[in-house]
């Protein structure tokens, strides 16, 4: 995902969208783990969480953003 910012309002919107993606990916991972999904599905979910976490950190101007799963 590529994120461009251009002003404070756009930055807030982009941050909100990145947070929604991160929350959605984390919830999907949680649900798949509880449901006993195949390890390939769980691995894909984990990869999505990592990518979303990196995107969100980038929006916040950080190099890292920790998420406990």
Protein Blocks (a to p, Z undefined) as FASTA:
>chain_A
ZZddedjklmmmmmmmmmmmmmmmmmmmmmmmmnopafklmmmmmmmmmmmmmmmmmmno
pabdcddZZ
